[in-house]
Amino acid sequence: MEFFEAISAKFNYWIYVIIMMIGLYAMIAKNNMVKKLIGMSIFQTAIILFYVSIGVKDGATIPILYHDQVHAGHHHDDHGDDAHHGSTDHHDTSHGGDHETDEFGYPTRHAPDVHIDGDGFANPLVHVLMLTAIVVGVSTLGVGLAITQKLHREFGTIEENEIHDLIKSGK
Amino acid sequence: MIWQFDLIILVFLVITAIISLQVKDLLAASMIYGVYSFLMCLLWAGMAAVDVAFTEAAVGAGVSSVFLIATVFRTSRRSSD
């Protein structure tokens, strides 16, 4: 039973390894260039699947703040502590203390003292990293397909062994 | 995420990956690769990575399939393996 638990709890990682090996096999063993590139894309998405699986938390929602979490700290200006900014002495506005400005003349923004529970949100760091990986993946696929078209124009085939034979026989 | 969806999508991911690499027709391989990308997009939407999910839906399932189909139509459609 413990063995079954260990498999089912980490199912994403088992499938990630399987998909990654499928892609690696296709990159090595397939003869067709387009098949090789499809295998490369499958390999890349397997790695992205691994990274996104790291950021998953149990019972967590998408990493976007709710409206009341963002705007909860905006009505705390009436109490009198000004320990969080030291710029109240050198500004020259004439209208009172309710519109304080910083040294560049912009209104002072109080940092909202909102307590956000990080356990309720999935980890957004891996998501941001994997966005870049997706874009890099599609650009490498595009370059590979462009080279494939160039090879087809040169040799008339996109099979790797036929291209090798044509090169070996001096075209 | 709901573990039944997780299980079903992951099993279909492996199936579509194997089919798109085994089928002899390259146009069919490209379309099944699009299905694979869309299943991956569903999986990431379920894993609370919505930004990755819609980037994959636009870039992976959309632009990659278009690139593959354009290449298949400009070269040859048959594959030996």
gemmi code that builds the backbone of each chain (N, CA, C; Angstrom):
import gemmi

chains = {
    "A": [
        ("MET", (0.840, -1.212, 0.000), (0.000, 0.000, 0.000), (0.865, 1.249, 0.000)),
        ("GLU", (1.973, 1.161, 0.698), (2.867, 2.308, 0.741), (3.473, 2.580, -0.635)),
        ("PHE", (3.718, 1.504, -1.338), (4.268, 1.635, -2.686), (3.268, 2.336, -3.602)),
        ("PHE", (1.999, 1.933, -3.496), (0.967, 2.571, -4.310), (0.805, 4.043, -3.957)),
        ("GLU", (0.926, 4.336, -2.675), (0.861, 5.734, -2.220), (1.995, 6.561, -2.825)),
        ("ALA", (3.184, 5.971, -2.842), (4.349, 6.693, -3.371), (4.199, 6.949, -4.865)),
        ("ILE", (3.546, 6.031, -5.580), (3.353, 6.255, -7.016), (2.270, 7.284, -7.262)),
        ("SER", (1.160, 7.180, -6.558), (0.035, 8.052, -6.879), (0.269, 9.484, -6.413)),
        ("ALA", (1.050, 9.667, -5.353), (1.265, 11.028, -4.870), (2.178, 11.805, -5.789)),
        ("LYS", (3.103, 11.114, -6.460), (4.058, 11.796, -7.334), (3.771, 11.469, -8.787)),
        ("PHE", (2.515, 11.369, -9.152), (2.191, 10.881, -10.488), (2.677, 11.821, -11.572)),
        ("ASN", (2.634, 13.134, -11.289), (3.131, 14.106, -12.261), (4.581, 13.833, -12.611)),
        ("TYR", (5.389, 13.466, -11.622), (6.816, 13.299, -11.856), (7.099, 12.014, -12.639)),
        ("TRP", (6.334, 10.965, -12.364), (6.499, 9.738, -13.151), (6.185, 10.005, -14.623)),
        ("ILE", (5.064, 10.688, -14.865), (4.684, 10.963, -16.255), (5.689, 11.903, -16.909)),
        ("TYR", (6.229, 12.821, -16.108), (7.242, 13.736, -16.661), (8.464, 12.964, -17.149)),
        ("VAL", (8.890, 11.984, -16.367), (10.048, 11.188, -16.792), (9.716, 10.392, -18.054)),
        ("ILE", (8.504, 9.826, -18.098), (8.126, 9.020, -19.268), (8.077, 9.877, -20.532)),
        ("ILE", (7.436, 11.053, -20.435), (7.314, 11.922, -21.615), (8.689, 12.412, -22.071)),
        ("MET", (9.545, 12.717, -21.091), (10.880, 13.207, -21.434), (11.680, 12.133, -22.166)),
        ("MET", (11.539, 10.876, -21.728), (12.276, 9.803, -22.411), (11.692, 9.532, -23.789)),
        ("ILE", (10.375, 9.712, -23.950), (9.775, 9.578, -25.286), (10.375, 10.619, -26.236)),
        ("GLY", (10.475, 11.852, -25.759), (11.039, 12.909, -26.594), (12.502, 12.672, -26.917)),
        ("LEU", (13.254, 12.178, -25.931), (14.678, 11.904, -26.171), (14.860, 10.782, -27.184)),
        ("TYR", (14.017, 9.745, -27.065), (14.072, 8.642, -28.029), (13.776, 9.153, -29.434)),
        ("ALA", (12.772, 10.035, -29.561), (12.424, 10.537, -30.890), (13.548, 11.378, -31.461)),
        ("MET", (14.206, 12.174, -30.609), (15.305, 12.998, -31.121), (16.452, 12.145, -31.615)),
        ("ILE", (16.702, 11.001, -30.960), (17.851, 10.181, -31.349), (17.493, 9.238, -32.494)),
        ("ALA", (16.355, 8.544, -32.379), (16.135, 7.365, -33.214), (15.321, 7.644, -34.464)),
        ("LYS", (14.591, 8.752, -34.518), (13.764, 8.982, -35.701), (14.611, 9.479, -36.856)),
        ("ASN", (14.222, 9.107, -38.063), (14.963, 9.519, -39.241), (14.459, 10.819, -39.833)),
        ("ASN", (13.177, 11.060, -39.688), (12.572, 12.232, -40.310), (12.873, 13.484, -39.485)),
        ("MET", (13.206, 14.589, -40.148), (13.564, 15.822, -39.433), (12.388, 16.409, -38.663)),
        ("VAL", (11.193, 16.365, -39.271), (10.022, 16.914, -38.585), (9.702, 16.086, -37.344)),
        ("LYS", (9.881, 14.769, -37.460), (9.667, 13.911, -36.279), (10.682, 14.225, -35.193)),
        ("LYS", (11.904, 14.486, -35.576), (12.922, 14.866, -34.589), (12.529, 16.156, -33.872)),
        ("LEU", (11.996, 17.121, -34.634), (11.641, 18.397, -34.008), (10.407, 18.271, -33.117)),
        ("ILE", (9.467, 17.410, -33.516), (8.326, 17.154, -32.626), (8.813, 16.518, -31.321)),
        ("GLY", (9.790, 15.609, -31.440), (10.370, 15.013, -30.242), (11.061, 16.040, -29.365)),
        ("MET", (11.728, 17.007, -29.981), (12.372, 18.060, -29.199), (11.344, 18.905, -28.464)),
        ("SER", (10.224, 19.211, -29.115), (9.179, 19.988, -28.448), (8.560, 19.215, -27.290)),
        ("ILE", (8.378, 17.912, -27.475), (7.833, 17.091, -26.388), (8.799, 17.064, -25.212)),
        ("PHE", (10.087, 16.971, -25.501), (11.116, 17.026, -24.455), (11.032, 18.331, -23.663)),
        ("GLN", (10.903, 19.446, -24.391), (10.832, 20.749, -23.710), (9.590, 20.875, -22.850)),
        ("THR", (8.446, 20.444, -23.363), (7.229, 20.547, -22.549), (7.293, 19.625, -21.339)),
        ("ALA", (8.017, 18.509, -21.448), (8.178, 17.648, -20.277), (8.945, 18.361, -19.178)),
        ("ILE", (9.978, 19.102, -19.561), (10.743, 19.835, -18.543), (9.885, 20.936, -17.925)),
        ("ILE", (9.066, 21.602, -18.746), (8.180, 22.636, -18.216), (7.157, 22.017, -17.271)),
        ("LEU", (6.678, 20.823, -17.611), (5.748, 20.116, -16.721), (6.390, 19.835, -15.371)),
        ("PHE", (7.662, 19.458, -15.381), (8.374, 19.206, -14.121), (8.443, 20.476, -13.267)),
        ("TYR", (8.794, 21.603, -13.889), (8.945, 22.824, -13.119), (7.610, 23.318, -12.568)),
        ("VAL", (6.557, 23.236, -13.394), (5.263, 23.713, -12.918), (4.756, 22.806, -11.801)),
        ("SER", (5.073, 21.518, -11.868), (4.653, 20.604, -10.809), (5.322, 20.938, -9.477)),
        ("ILE", (6.505, 21.551, -9.504), (7.153, 21.957, -8.253), (6.336, 23.039, -7.555)),
        ("GLY", (5.771, 23.969, -8.336), (5.091, 25.105, -7.736), (3.689, 24.830, -7.231)),
        ("VAL", (3.205, 23.623, -7.407), (1.830, 23.316, -6.991), (1.775, 23.152, -5.481)),
        ("LYS", (0.753, 23.782, -4.860), (0.493, 23.546, -3.442), (-0.884, 22.943, -3.300)),
        ("ASP", (-1.068, 22.194, -2.239), (-2.352, 21.523, -2.028), (-3.388, 22.550, -1.574)),
        ("GLY", (-4.482, 22.635, -2.295), (-5.543, 23.560, -1.931), (-5.249, 25.009, -2.242)),
        ("ALA", (-4.256, 25.286, -3.069), (-3.909, 26.666, -3.401), (-4.655, 27.097, -4.654)),
        ("THR", (-4.849, 28.414, -4.775), (-5.515, 28.961, -5.946), (-4.498, 29.663, -6.829)),
        ("ILE", (-4.983, 30.311, -7.902), (-4.070, 30.960, -8.835), (-3.413, 32.177, -8.169)),
        ("PRO", (-2.174, 32.498, -8.535), (-1.451, 33.561, -7.828), (-1.869, 34.969, -8.224)),
        ("ILE", (-3.115, 35.309, -7.964), (-3.613, 36.664, -8.205), (-4.306, 37.108, -6.929)),
        ("LEU", (-4.004, 38.337, -6.465), (-4.606, 38.818, -5.224), (-6.072, 39.169, -5.443)),
        ("TYR", (-6.865, 38.994, -4.385), (-8.255, 39.433, -4.451), (-8.321, 40.942, -4.292)),
        ("HIS", (-9.481, 41.505, -4.617), (-9.633, 42.958, -4.571), (-9.510, 43.490, -3.143)),
        ("ASP", (-10.130, 42.822, -2.201), (-10.074, 43.338, -0.831), (-8.723, 43.096, -0.181)),
        ("GLN", (-7.934, 42.189, -0.742), (-6.578, 42.029, -0.217), (-5.691, 43.183, -0.643)),
        ("VAL", (-5.947, 43.732, -1.831), (-5.126, 44.836, -2.309), (-5.553, 46.135, -1.654)),
        ("HIS", (-6.856, 46.363, -1.541), (-7.361, 47.662, -1.105), (-7.723, 47.706, 0.369)),
        ("ALA", (-7.275, 46.749, 1.147), (-7.648, 46.751, 2.560), (-6.903, 47.831, 3.327)),
        ("GLY", (-5.706, 48.234, 2.882), (-4.894, 49.143, 3.670), (-5.047, 50.597, 3.290)),
        ("HIS", (-6.074, 50.969, 2.542), (-6.160, 52.352, 2.058), (-6.854, 53.298, 3.013)),
        ("HIS", (-7.547, 52.801, 4.011), (-8.242, 53.698, 4.923), (-7.595, 53.649, 6.299)),
        ("HIS", (-6.272, 53.669, 6.310), (-5.587, 53.700, 7.603), (-4.803, 54.993, 7.763)),
        ("ASP", (-5.136, 56.012, 6.939), (-4.378, 57.266, 6.983), (-4.782, 58.156, 8.145)),
        ("ASP", (-5.884, 57.851, 8.787), (-6.390, 58.770, 9.805), (-5.663, 58.627, 11.136)),
        ("HIS", (-5.113, 57.477, 11.401), (-4.371, 57.383, 12.662), (-3.006, 58.018, 12.508)),
        ("GLY", (-2.446, 58.467, 13.627), (-1.418, 59.491, 13.574), (0.008, 59.019, 13.546)),
        ("ASP", (0.285, 57.796, 13.241), (1.703, 57.435, 13.248), (2.337, 57.807, 11.922)),
        ("ASP", (3.425, 58.502, 12.005), (4.165, 58.853, 10.797), (5.594, 58.341, 10.921)),
        ("ALA", (5.718, 57.214, 11.539), (7.060, 56.669, 11.725), (7.564, 55.983, 10.477)),
        ("HIS", (6.648, 55.721, 9.540), (7.080, 54.965, 8.375), (7.563, 55.861, 7.260)),
        ("HIS", (7.551, 57.192, 7.458), (8.191, 58.041, 6.451), (8.791, 59.236, 7.158)),
        ("GLY", (9.955, 59.617, 6.743), (10.632, 60.716, 7.419), (10.637, 61.981, 6.614)),
        ("SER", (9.755, 62.135, 5.668), (9.823, 63.263, 4.741), (8.748, 64.284, 5.021)),
        ("THR", (8.296, 64.420, 6.248), (7.205, 65.350, 6.514), (7.715, 66.759, 6.796)),
        ("ASP", (9.016, 66.983, 6.829), (9.498, 68.282, 7.283), (9.931, 69.181, 6.140)),
        ("HIS", (10.194, 68.661, 4.962), (10.778, 69.521, 3.944), (9.885, 69.710, 2.719)),
        ("HIS", (8.643, 69.339, 2.794), (7.787, 69.636, 1.646), (7.027, 70.921, 1.895)),
        ("ASP", (6.635, 71.578, 0.821), (6.137, 72.939, 0.929), (4.710, 73.058, 0.421)),
        ("THR", (3.939, 72.010, 0.540), (2.542, 72.133, 0.137), (1.766, 72.874, 1.214)),
        ("SER", (0.781, 73.608, 0.763), (0.062, 74.489, 1.682), (-1.128, 73.803, 2.311)),
        ("HIS", (-1.586, 72.725, 1.731), (-2.815, 72.154, 2.257), (-2.517, 70.954, 3.110)),
        ("GLY", (-2.289, 71.236, 4.373), (-2.384, 70.270, 5.452), (-1.547, 69.015, 5.302)),
        ("GLY", (-1.873, 68.055, 6.107), (-1.092, 66.831, 6.150), (-1.720, 65.681, 5.402)),
        ("ASP", (-2.853, 65.911, 4.776), (-3.511, 64.759, 4.177), (-2.969, 64.448, 2.804)),
        ("HIS", (-2.301, 65.395, 2.150), (-1.678, 65.102, 0.855), (-0.192, 65.351, 0.984)),
        ("GLU", (0.513, 64.377, 1.482), (1.949, 64.544, 1.636), (2.646, 64.184, 0.329)),
        ("THR", (3.730, 64.904, 0.094), (4.478, 64.624, -1.130), (5.883, 64.199, -0.756)),
        ("ASP", (6.470, 63.436, -1.644), (7.860, 63.047, -1.404), (8.778, 64.078, -2.021)),
        ("GLU", (10.042, 63.737, -2.160), (11.014, 64.732, -2.600), (10.869, 65.094, -4.068)),
        ("PHE", (10.141, 64.296, -4.833), (9.917, 64.631, -6.239), (8.576, 65.277, -6.482)),
        ("GLY", (7.818, 65.528, -5.447), (6.544, 66.198, -5.610), (5.364, 65.284, -5.812)),
        ("TYR", (5.605, 63.975, -5.824), (4.482, 63.055, -5.987), (3.871, 62.751, -4.626)),
        ("PRO", (2.598, 62.420, -4.605), (1.973, 62.081, -3.321), (2.605, 60.835, -2.721)),
        ("THR", (2.804, 60.877, -1.425), (3.425, 59.752, -0.744), (2.483, 58.561, -0.754)),
        ("ARG", (3.024, 57.432, -1.145), (2.217, 56.216, -1.133), (2.542, 55.429, 0.119)),
        ("HIS", (1.527, 55.222, 0.925), (1.741, 54.400, 2.111), (1.721, 52.936, 1.692)),
        ("ALA", (2.663, 52.206, 2.188), (2.654, 50.772, 1.928), (1.497, 50.147, 2.710)),
        ("PRO", (0.589, 49.496, 2.015), (-0.544, 48.921, 2.731), (-0.101, 47.764, 3.603)),
        ("ASP", (-0.480, 47.812, 4.859), (-0.061, 46.750, 5.765), (-1.046, 45.588, 5.668)),
        ("VAL", (-1.027, 44.963, 4.501), (-1.921, 43.847, 4.253), (-1.162, 42.572, 4.568)),
        ("HIS", (-1.794, 41.722, 5.282), (-1.177, 40.418, 5.519), (-1.716, 39.433, 4.496)),
        ("ILE", (-0.828, 38.918, 3.676), (-1.226, 37.983, 2.635), (-0.665, 36.623, 2.984)),
        ("ASP", (-1.530, 35.648, 3.048), (-1.109, 34.298, 3.377), (-0.580, 33.618, 2.116)),
        ("GLY", (0.720, 33.349, 2.106), (1.321, 32.769, 0.911), (0.924, 31.338, 0.655)),
        ("ASP", (0.412, 30.660, 1.663), (0.049, 29.263, 1.450), (-1.190, 29.104, 0.592)),
        ("GLY", (-1.965, 30.196, 0.439), (-3.180, 30.090, -0.352), (-2.964, 30.237, -1.840)),
        ("PHE", (-1.722, 30.560, -2.247), (-1.463, 30.794, -3.662), (-0.372, 29.845, -4.145)),
        ("ALA", (-0.498, 29.432, -5.387), (0.575, 28.632, -5.988), (1.811, 29.505, -6.181)),
        ("ASN", (2.964, 28.870, -6.206), (4.222, 29.604, -6.300), (4.366, 30.214, -7.693)),
        ("PRO", (4.363, 31.545, -7.821), (4.396, 32.133, -9.170), (5.786, 32.227, -9.775)),
        ("LEU", (6.832, 31.904, -9.025), (8.193, 32.057, -9.557), (8.442, 31.086, -10.707)),
        ("VAL", (8.033, 29.830, -10.519), (8.241, 28.841, -11.585), (7.387, 29.166, -12.802)),
        ("HIS", (6.224, 29.768, -12.594), (5.388, 30.124, -13.741), (6.094, 31.160, -14.611)),
        ("VAL", (6.686, 32.160, -13.964), (7.359, 33.220, -14.716), (8.573, 32.664, -15.452)),
        ("LEU", (9.312, 31.762, -14.794), (10.470, 31.164, -15.470), (10.029, 30.344, -16.675)),
        ("MET", (8.917, 29.617, -16.532), (8.507, 28.724, -17.612), (7.848, 29.464, -18.764)),
        ("LEU", (7.338, 30.676, -18.522), (6.869, 31.507, -19.644), (8.000, 31.749, -20.626)),
        ("THR", (9.180, 32.101, -20.109), (10.335, 32.303, -20.977), (10.707, 31.011, -21.699)),
        ("ALA", (10.610, 29.887, -20.994), (10.999, 28.611, -21.608), (10.067, 28.251, -22.757)),
        ("ILE", (8.779, 28.572, -22.644), (7.845, 28.271, -23.739), (8.205, 29.082, -24.979)),
        ("VAL", (8.494, 30.363, -24.785), (8.803, 31.220, -25.937), (10.110, 30.785, -26.589)),
        ("VAL", (11.106, 30.427, -25.770), (12.363, 29.928, -26.322), (12.132, 28.620, -27.079)),
        ("GLY", (11.241, 27.782, -26.547), (10.954, 26.510, -27.212), (10.353, 26.692, -28.578)),
        ("VAL", (9.395, 27.604, -28.716), (8.775, 27.775, -30.026), (9.736, 28.442, -30.997)),
        ("SER", (10.658, 29.264, -30.487), (11.617, 29.871, -31.415), (12.632, 28.842, -31.900)),
        ("THR", (13.067, 27.920, -31.036), (13.965, 26.867, -31.506), (13.264, 25.943, -32.493)),
        ("LEU", (11.985, 25.695, -32.264), (11.228, 24.881, -33.226), (11.153, 25.573, -34.585)),
        ("GLY", (10.949, 26.896, -34.576), (10.885, 27.632, -35.830), (12.209, 27.610, -36.571)),
        ("VAL", (13.306, 27.761, -35.850), (14.628, 27.722, -36.503), (14.889, 26.338, -37.081)),
        ("GLY", (14.526, 25.300, -36.321), (14.732, 23.941, -36.813), (13.917, 23.642, -38.049)),
        ("LEU", (12.668, 24.118, -38.078), (11.847, 23.876, -39.263), (12.352, 24.663, -40.464)),
        ("ALA", (12.896, 25.848, -40.222), (13.479, 26.618, -41.328), (14.678, 25.889, -41.915)),
        ("ILE", (15.511, 25.294, -41.047), (16.663, 24.529, -41.545), (16.185, 23.287, -42.295)),
        ("THR", (15.075, 22.694, -41.820), (14.516, 21.545, -42.525), (14.082, 21.909, -43.943)),
        ("GLN", (13.429, 23.066, -44.084), (13.018, 23.497, -45.424), (14.226, 23.768, -46.321)),
        ("LYS", (15.265, 24.331, -45.715), (16.493, 24.583, -46.487), (17.121, 23.274, -46.962)),
        ("LEU", (17.130, 22.257, -46.095), (17.661, 20.942, -46.467), (16.827, 20.319, -47.566)),
        ("HIS", (15.526, 20.483, -47.493), (14.668, 19.911, -48.531), (14.899, 20.592, -49.867)),
        ("ARG", (15.172, 21.890, -49.822), (15.465, 22.591, -51.072), (16.808, 22.140, -51.645)),
        ("GLU", (17.741, 21.808, -50.744), (19.080, 21.414, -51.192), (19.120, 19.968, -51.666)),
        ("PHE", (18.508, 19.045, -50.911), (18.668, 17.620, -51.171), (17.403, 16.957, -51.693)),
        ("GLY", (16.263, 17.589, -51.555), (15.031, 16.982, -52.036), (14.426, 15.959, -51.101)),
        ("THR", (14.935, 15.850, -49.886), (14.365, 14.909, -48.919), (14.556, 15.465, -47.508)),
        ("ILE", (13.735, 14.976, -46.582), (13.948, 15.365, -45.187), (14.243, 14.156, -44.309)),
        ("GLU", (14.616, 13.048, -44.943), (15.033, 11.865, -44.188), (16.534, 11.932, -43.954)),
        ("GLU", (16.932, 11.642, -42.725), (18.326, 11.865, -42.371), (19.258, 10.887, -43.078)),
        ("ASN", (18.843, 9.615, -43.200), (19.747, 8.641, -43.821), (19.909, 8.907, -45.322)),
        ("GLU", (18.843, 9.366, -45.972), (18.962, 9.689, -47.392), (19.876, 10.889, -47.599)),
        ("ILE", (19.800, 11.857, -46.695), (20.699, 13.015, -46.793), (22.150, 12.572, -46.601)),
        ("HIS", (22.362, 11.652, -45.646), (23.719, 11.130, -45.436), (24.231, 10.416, -46.686)),
        ("ASP", (23.349, 9.619, -47.307), (23.781, 8.910, -48.525), (24.110, 9.887, -49.638)),
        ("LEU", (23.294, 10.923, -49.777), (23.551, 11.908, -50.838), (24.861, 12.637, -50.601)),
        ("ILE", (25.149, 12.949, -49.332), (26.410, 13.629, -49.044), (27.583, 12.697, -49.329)),
        ("LYS", (27.410, 11.408, -48.927), (28.522, 10.467, -49.075), (28.827, 10.174, -50.546)),
        ("SER", (27.782, 10.154, -51.383), (27.999, 9.863, -52.795), (28.366, 11.107, -53.586)),
        ("GLY", (28.667, 12.176, -52.921), (29.098, 13.385, -53.609), (27.978, 14.097, -54.346)),
        ("LYS", (26.783, 13.935, -53.909), (25.590, 14.572, -54.486), (25.357, 14.155, -55.915)),
    ],
    "B": [
        ("MET", (-5.130, 20.239, -7.672), (-6.204, 20.082, -8.637), (-6.922, 18.773, -8.394)),
        ("ILE", (-8.013, 18.581, -9.104), (-8.805, 17.369, -8.936), (-8.022, 16.193, -9.507)),
        ("TRP", (-7.794, 15.180, -8.685), (-6.817, 14.162, -9.090), (-7.337, 13.285, -10.210)),
        ("GLN", (-8.659, 13.192, -10.378), (-9.163, 12.407, -11.502), (-8.800, 13.070, -12.824)),
        ("PHE", (-8.999, 14.408, -12.892), (-8.618, 15.139, -14.105), (-7.125, 15.015, -14.357)),
        ("ASP", (-6.357, 15.138, -13.296), (-4.902, 15.022, -13.394), (-4.514, 13.696, -14.036)),
        ("LEU", (-5.103, 12.619, -13.503), (-4.769, 11.278, -13.989), (-5.158, 11.105, -15.446)),
        ("ILE", (-6.387, 11.515, -15.792), (-6.876, 11.309, -17.157), (-6.039, 12.106, -18.150)),
        ("ILE", (-5.754, 13.371, -17.823), (-4.994, 14.213, -18.757), (-3.573, 13.680, -18.918)),
        ("LEU", (-2.972, 13.210, -17.823), (-1.597, 12.714, -17.940), (-1.525, 11.442, -18.785)),
        ("VAL", (-2.510, 10.564, -18.623), (-2.518, 9.345, -19.436), (-2.708, 9.690, -20.913)),
        ("PHE", (-3.622, 10.634, -21.186), (-3.816, 11.041, -22.583), (-2.585, 11.750, -23.142)),
        ("LEU", (-1.839, 12.447, -22.279), (-0.595, 13.086, -22.734), (0.376, 12.052, -23.264)),
        ("VAL", (0.571, 10.973, -22.510), (1.507, 9.933, -22.960), (1.009, 9.298, -24.250)),
        ("ILE", (-0.304, 9.056, -24.322), (-0.862, 8.419, -25.528), (-0.664, 9.305, -26.745)),
        ("THR", (-0.987, 10.605, -26.627), (-0.849, 11.485, -27.791), (0.612, 11.680, -28.172)),
        ("ALA", (1.517, 11.704, -27.187), (2.938, 11.841, -27.524), (3.418, 10.644, -28.329)),
        ("ILE", (3.023, 9.440, -27.902), (3.462, 8.242, -28.632), (2.837, 8.202, -30.030)),
        ("ILE", (1.546, 8.541, -30.122), (0.884, 8.473, -31.433), (1.507, 9.472, -32.400)),
        ("SER", (1.763, 10.706, -31.922), (2.287, 11.715, -32.849), (3.701, 11.375, -33.296)),
        ("LEU", (4.409, 10.529, -32.549), (5.731, 10.125, -33.013), (5.701, 8.841, -33.827)),
        ("GLN", (4.613, 8.085, -33.775), (4.572, 6.814, -34.491), (3.827, 6.889, -35.806)),
        ("VAL", (2.967, 7.901, -35.990), (2.137, 7.921, -37.189), (2.997, 8.297, -38.402)),
        ("LYS", (2.695, 7.694, -39.557), (3.545, 7.886, -40.734), (3.247, 9.192, -41.463)),
        ("ASP", (2.010, 9.662, -41.370), (1.615, 10.893, -42.057), (2.039, 12.088, -41.218)),
        ("LEU", (2.841, 12.979, -41.813), (3.373, 14.080, -41.015), (2.322, 15.130, -40.687)),
        ("LEU", (1.301, 15.273, -41.546), (0.225, 16.216, -41.221), (-0.560, 15.720, -40.013)),
        ("ALA", (-0.831, 14.426, -39.966), (-1.506, 13.857, -38.799), (-0.647, 13.992, -37.549)),
        ("ALA", (0.679, 13.819, -37.719), (1.572, 13.987, -36.570), (1.518, 15.412, -36.033)),
        ("SER", (1.462, 16.406, -36.951), (1.376, 17.799, -36.511), (0.080, 18.063, -35.761)),
        ("MET", (-1.014, 17.538, -36.260), (-2.296, 17.794, -35.598), (-2.356, 17.115, -34.235)),
        ("ILE", (-1.790, 15.904, -34.140), (-1.804, 15.231, -32.838), (-0.839, 15.917, -31.877)),
        ("TYR", (0.209, 16.524, -32.412), (1.056, 17.349, -31.545), (0.283, 18.568, -31.022)),
        ("GLY", (-0.608, 19.138, -31.842), (-1.473, 20.217, -31.347), (-2.392, 19.746, -30.234)),
        ("VAL", (-2.916, 18.532, -30.368), (-3.743, 17.963, -29.297), (-2.929, 17.794, -28.022)),
        ("TYR", (-1.700, 17.337, -28.180), (-0.789, 17.180, -27.030), (-0.567, 18.520, -26.323)),
        ("SER", (-0.323, 19.586, -27.108), (-0.097, 20.899, -26.505), (-1.340, 21.399, -25.786)),
        ("PHE", (-2.497, 21.133, -26.379), (-3.719, 21.618, -25.723), (-3.991, 20.845, -24.433)),
        ("LEU", (-3.684, 19.553, -24.414), (-3.827, 18.795, -23.165), (-2.872, 19.319, -22.094)),
        ("MET", (-1.655, 19.674, -22.520), (-0.700, 20.256, -21.581), (-1.218, 21.581, -21.029)),
        ("CYS", (-1.866, 22.366, -21.902), (-2.465, 23.633, -21.476), (-3.553, 23.394, -20.427)),
        ("LEU", (-4.399, 22.397, -20.642), (-5.440, 22.060, -19.663), (-4.823, 21.656, -18.330)),
        ("LEU", (-3.748, 20.899, -18.407), (-3.078, 20.443, -17.183), (-2.541, 21.620, -16.386)),
        ("TRP", (-1.963, 22.608, -17.063), (-1.412, 23.751, -16.348), (-2.494, 24.672, -15.827)),
        ("ALA", (-3.605, 24.768, -16.536), (-4.722, 25.542, -15.985), (-5.245, 24.883, -14.715)),
        ("GLY", (-5.213, 23.550, -14.678), (-5.635, 22.870, -13.461), (-4.618, 22.982, -12.341)),
        ("MET", (-3.340, 23.161, -12.696), (-2.309, 23.295, -11.675), (-2.080, 24.744, -11.271)),
        ("ALA", (-3.068, 25.618, -11.486), (-3.068, 27.022, -11.046), (-1.982, 27.850, -11.705)),
        ("ALA", (-1.497, 27.442, -12.880), (-0.523, 28.242, -13.616), (-1.227, 28.817, -14.840)),
        ("VAL", (-2.098, 29.795, -14.631), (-2.942, 30.260, -15.730), (-2.152, 31.022, -16.774)),
        ("ASP", (-1.114, 31.741, -16.361), (-0.327, 32.478, -17.354), (0.436, 31.524, -18.270)),
        ("VAL", (0.989, 30.482, -17.686), (1.642, 29.465, -18.509), (0.616, 28.778, -19.414)),
        ("ALA", (-0.591, 28.589, -18.891), (-1.620, 27.887, -19.668), (-2.009, 28.682, -20.900)),
        ("PHE", (-2.265, 29.987, -20.756), (-2.687, 30.656, -21.987), (-1.531, 30.984, -22.900)),
        ("THR", (-0.315, 31.069, -22.372), (0.816, 31.181, -23.285), (0.995, 29.895, -24.087)),
        ("GLU", (0.809, 28.759, -23.423), (0.926, 27.487, -24.139), (-0.197, 27.336, -25.155)),
        ("ALA", (-1.401, 27.788, -24.815), (-2.509, 27.659, -25.764), (-2.263, 28.508, -26.996)),
        ("ALA", (-1.696, 29.711, -26.809), (-1.461, 30.580, -27.957), (-0.222, 30.153, -28.724)),
        ("VAL", (0.865, 29.882, -28.009), (2.147, 29.647, -28.662), (2.327, 28.170, -29.006)),
        ("GLY", (2.041, 27.280, -28.056), (2.282, 25.865, -28.302), (1.279, 25.263, -29.249)),
        ("ALA", (0.002, 25.375, -28.900), (-1.022, 24.741, -29.727), (-1.306, 25.548, -30.985)),
        ("GLY", (-1.054, 26.855, -30.961), (-1.363, 27.665, -32.134), (-0.194, 27.801, -33.076)),
        ("VAL", (0.845, 28.512, -32.636), (1.931, 28.887, -33.548), (2.767, 27.665, -33.937)),
        ("SER", (3.013, 26.751, -32.975), (3.821, 25.572, -33.307), (3.139, 24.703, -34.343)),
        ("SER", (1.813, 24.522, -34.203), (1.089, 23.714, -35.185), (1.118, 24.373, -36.556)),
        ("VAL", (0.995, 25.701, -36.587), (1.044, 26.399, -37.874), (2.413, 26.241, -38.523)),
        ("PHE", (3.475, 26.362, -37.720), (4.833, 26.173, -38.261), (5.002, 24.767, -38.823)),
        ("LEU", (4.548, 23.764, -38.055), (4.715, 22.379, -38.500), (3.932, 22.116, -39.777)),
        ("ILE", (2.692, 22.615, -39.842), (1.873, 22.358, -41.029), (2.466, 23.076, -42.247)),
        ("ALA", (2.967, 24.288, -42.041), (3.584, 25.009, -43.155), (4.803, 24.262, -43.661)),
        ("THR", (5.613, 23.739, -42.755), (6.783, 22.968, -43.188), (6.388, 21.695, -43.908)),
        ("VAL", (5.337, 21.015, -43.407), (4.907, 19.775, -44.062), (4.407, 20.060, -45.473)),
        ("PHE", (3.703, 21.175, -45.652), (3.214, 21.477, -46.995), (4.311, 21.961, -47.926)),
        ("ARG", (5.379, 22.519, -47.386), (6.458, 22.979, -48.272), (7.480, 21.878, -48.557)),
        ("THR", (7.485, 20.819, -47.744), (8.418, 19.722, -48.017), (7.599, 18.488, -48.397)),
        ("SER", (7.846, 17.368, -47.797), (7.089, 16.165, -48.138), (6.216, 15.747, -46.954)),
        ("ARG", (5.121, 15.074, -47.286), (4.164, 14.720, -46.246), (4.407, 13.333, -45.673)),
        ("ARG", (5.057, 12.468, -46.435), (5.268, 11.096, -45.970), (6.532, 11.006, -45.117)),
        ("SER", (6.469, 10.160, -44.125), (7.636, 9.894, -43.306), (7.949, 8.408, -43.357)),
        ("SER", (9.230, 8.077, -43.269), (9.593, 6.663, -43.362), (9.397, 5.941, -42.045)),
        ("ASP", (9.450, 6.650, -40.919), (9.244, 5.972, -39.642), (8.109, 6.619, -38.856)),
    ],
}
model = gemmi.Model(1)
for chain_id, residues in chains.items():
    chain = gemmi.Chain(chain_id)
    for i, (resn, *xyz) in enumerate(residues, 1):
        res = gemmi.Residue()
        res.name, res.seqid = resn, gemmi.SeqId(i, " ")
        for name, pos in zip(("N", "CA", "C"), xyz):
            atom = gemmi.Atom()
            atom.name, atom.element = name, gemmi.Element(name[0])
            atom.pos, atom.b_iso = gemmi.Position(*pos), 0.0
            res.add_atom(atom)
        chain.add_residue(res)
    model.add_chain(chain)
structure = gemmi.Structure()
structure.add_model(model)
structure.setup_entities()
